[in-house]
């Protein structure tokens, strides 16, 4: 299998795109370390992978908490001598007019969607460089970070920051054979989107040329591509998986 012998960290792995990503990487042969603040869902996702014959462990992680990241890192290296792939999938947003936002809301959005991936990447990048075996960093941002999104102004800014972080880090670590890429989903059928009013979901579908929402597995396929040697000469790139919603740029 493509990732046999590799170890992958996947944040936000208890549900949605993160869970689908963990399943895809495990199916490709990786030992997957599932990370999420939702313990019940995380344990269930790891158990499902193991039941299918894959290698998976769940370790609780709050990507907004430095102590939690340090504890996760220690436990990850207790389970595997090396982490080859970091998939930053954890994120959060809510449709709300900017003028209705509070500073607390801003902090939560930025911490989860920008600073979380930055901190998790930083925790594993040093050992990846020291191991000298290359590596893969993949962050799930959003097309909102490329073109903006009505009612998601700060979320769009945070995801845009994740895209810029990806491009800059790719330049820094290319010399170590570490690739850094970004997947930008359009509207996707996740638990987070299910909480959005139905009229907004219908508007997303109407605006999408393919006239449907993405499935989490379709986003996970893009993360898998960036995690394998099939993308060995691809770095600093942003792949839109949006059914044609954002065709430009």
SULURUR-V703107 format. One record per backbone hydrogen bond with DSSP energy under -0.5 kcal/mol. NH is the residue of the N-H (numbers start at 1). CO is the residue of the C=O. E is the energy in kcal/mol with one decimal. If there is no record, write none. Layout:
[[NH,CO,E] [NH,CO,E]]
This chain:
[[3,28,-3.1] [4,1,-1.2] [5,29,-0.8] [6,3,-2.3] [8,31,-2.6] [9,85,-2.8] [10,33,-2.2] [11,87,-2.3] [12,35,-0.8] [13,10,-0.5] [13,35,-2.3] [15,12,-0.8] [18,15,-0.8] [19,15,-1.5] [20,16,-2.1] [21,17,-2.5] [22,18,-2.4] [23,19,-2.1] [24,20,-2.3] [25,21,-2.6] [26,22,-2.1] [27,23,-2.5] [28,24,-1.4] [29,26,-1.7] [30,25,-2.3] [31,6,-2.9] [32,30,-0.7] [32,55,-2.4] [33,8,-3.4] [34,32,-0.8] [34,57,-2.8] [35,10,-2.7] [36,59,-0.8] [39,37,-1.1] [42,38,-2.1] [43,39,-2.8] [44,40,-2.0] [45,41,-2.3] [46,42,-2.2] [47,43,-2.5] [48,44,-2.2] [49,45,-1.8] [50,46,-2.3] [51,47,-2.4] [52,48,-1.1] [52,49,-0.6] [53,50,-1.8] [54,49,-2.5] [55,30,-0.6] [56,54,-0.5] [57,32,-2.2] [59,34,-2.8] [61,36,-1.9] [63,61,-0.6] [65,62,-2.0] [66,64,-0.5] [69,65,-2.1] [70,66,-2.2] [71,67,-2.3] [72,68,-2.4] [73,69,-2.6] [74,70,-2.1] [75,71,-2.2] [76,72,-2.8] [77,73,-2.2] [78,74,-1.1] [79,75,-1.2] [79,76,-0.5] [80,76,-1.6] [84,7,-2.1] [84,82,-0.5] [85,7,-1.9] [86,136,-2.6] [87,9,-3.3] [88,86,-0.7] [88,138,-2.9] [89,87,-1.1] [96,94,-0.6] [96,151,-2.9] [100,97,-1.9] [101,97,-0.5] [101,98,-1.5] [106,102,-2.3] [107,103,-2.3] [108,104,-2.1] [109,105,-2.4] [110,106,-2.7] [111,107,-2.9] [112,108,-2.2] [113,109,-2.2] [114,110,-2.1] [115,110,-2.2] [116,111,-1.7] [118,114,-2.0] [119,115,-2.8] [120,116,-2.7] [121,117,-2.4] [122,118,-2.3] [123,119,-1.8] [124,120,-1.2] [124,121,-0.6] [125,121,-2.1] [126,122,-0.9] [128,124,-1.5] [129,125,-2.6] [130,126,-2.6] [131,127,-2.1] [132,128,-0.9] [132,129,-0.7] [133,128,-0.6] [135,177,-1.5] [136,84,-2.4] [137,179,-2.7] [138,86,-2.9] [139,181,-2.1] [140,88,-3.1] [141,139,-0.9] [141,183,-2.4] [143,185,-2.2] [145,142,-1.5] [146,143,-1.0] [147,143,-2.5] [148,144,-1.6] [152,149,-2.2] [156,152,-2.9] [157,153,-1.9] [158,154,-2.6] [159,155,-2.7] [160,156,-2.5] [161,157,-1.9] [162,158,-1.8] [163,159,-1.8] [164,160,-2.2] [165,161,-2.7] [166,162,-2.1] [167,163,-2.1] [168,164,-2.4] [169,165,-2.7] [170,166,-2.1] [171,167,-1.2] [172,168,-1.5] [173,169,-2.3] [174,170,-0.9] [176,173,-1.6] [177,174,-2.1] [178,173,-1.4] [179,135,-2.3] [179,177,-0.5] [181,137,-2.4] [182,237,-2.5] [183,139,-2.3] [184,239,-3.3] [185,183,-0.6] [186,241,-2.0] [189,214,-3.0] [190,188,-2.1] [194,190,-2.1] [195,191,-0.8] [195,192,-0.7] [196,193,-1.8] [200,197,-1.0] [201,197,-1.7] [202,198,-2.6] [203,199,-1.6] [204,200,-2.2] [205,201,-2.2] [206,202,-2.4] [207,203,-2.0] [208,204,-0.9] [208,205,-0.7] [209,207,-0.6] [210,243,-1.3] [211,208,-2.6] [214,187,-2.5] [218,215,-1.5] [219,215,-1.2] [220,216,-2.4] [221,217,-1.7] [222,218,-0.9] [222,219,-0.5] [223,219,-1.6] [224,220,-2.7] [225,221,-2.1] [226,222,-1.8] [227,223,-0.9] [227,224,-0.9] [228,224,-0.7] [228,225,-1.1] [231,228,-1.5] [232,229,-1.7] [234,231,-1.9] [235,233,-0.5] [236,180,-3.0] [239,182,-2.8] [240,238,-0.6] [241,184,-2.6] [245,242,-1.4] [247,245,-0.6]]
